[in-house]
Amino acid sequence: MLSDVKAIVEAQRDIFGGLPYEHYTFILHLSDRGTGGLEHLNSTTCGTQRFAFKSRKKYRRVLQLISHEFFHLWNVKRIHPDVLGPFDYNREVYTRLLWAMEGFTDYFATLSLRHASLFSSKEYLDNIADNIKAYEKKPGRLVQSLSESSFDTWIKLYKPDADSPNRTISYYLKGDLVGTCLDLEIRHRTNNQYGLDEVLRRLYDRYGAHGTGFPESVYQETIEEVTVSSFEEFFHNYIDGVTPVPFDHFLRYAGLSLERKYKNPDFDEEHDEKKAERSEPTAWLGLDTVVRDGHKLTVQYVYTSGPALGQLNPDDQLLAINGFEVATDEQLKERIAVDARVGDTVQVAVFRRGELMTTSVTLAAAPEDEVKVVPVTNPTVEQKVLYESWLKAPWPGENV
Ligand SMILES: [Zn+2]
């Protein structure tokens, strides 16, 4: 782990051309709780699960956490809008730039893991695909913009309720994805001379290195200065607006495209690879569940984009589908995703505030459940060059 953290420090040092401290301390708490961290000027406090080091999947999260908190020593602790420093912990502080503070920190955290060879190119692209999947699942992406999400964090992101996925979008998640698109757009417009890192370097040199914050409008101005072009439309659509982000358009600058497929819900890993996918969409109720009191399979969210809207409510305890018990997520998946088809109507029995009720839901198609970022078949020289300088990795050919 020490050598991995060293590689993270070196990869991020190379982005800024030096380290702005004499000594930096990583404090790592291991427990049985979740994952999280807090950035300070010359240190960070990170918490992670005690047994997160042997599984590659969990260890990737540990590396992302450490990389994220370390990157904050520049982005947020030194590069920040003026309201964020010196920080007043006694009251709410309002900024429309948390997508750049937290989302871009997430973006550079994972990108520097790629640069440090701690993430393979495939792991890096799979991480983008997972984020796209999570973003597209949330109807709130069409309701709340990134700048609103930042400004309203005190009453929304940190005060989630049963309707949060329908009304809000995380500035971490979408900010990370918009950072990806912005980096690719800047590289494309400047013939790969500059990337998003140049924007951060200029903000650091002009403000952060002198211990001052900047007015919020400076962010867009600095991007426009780096590219000598307008980003009015980009900000209007993807930062201050809710226009769906056309990921394919931006990924194509790097010779990549999005591939969307339907997963076979009955797929058994020991079977033939081809059975992992199927041509028809999976049937979908349009809700997420949570287990309450140790055994009650309960509706947590009902998506406004799904067919259960108006039929089932958050906090309904699921009991049966077509008369057969559903006590676990596995049983629910079997009755809906495996057994049923899009267009089937199912009878759903629930306890609603202790009262037995039955309602019918006509199943819809699940949003594409398999999204992959893959290389295009005939890349141009420009696409290959951009890909290689962006990820500091050779063009993958057909192998990703
Ligand atoms: Zn953070």
Residues whose N, C-alpha, C, O or C-beta is under 5 A from the ligand:
A	BS01	ZN	E102
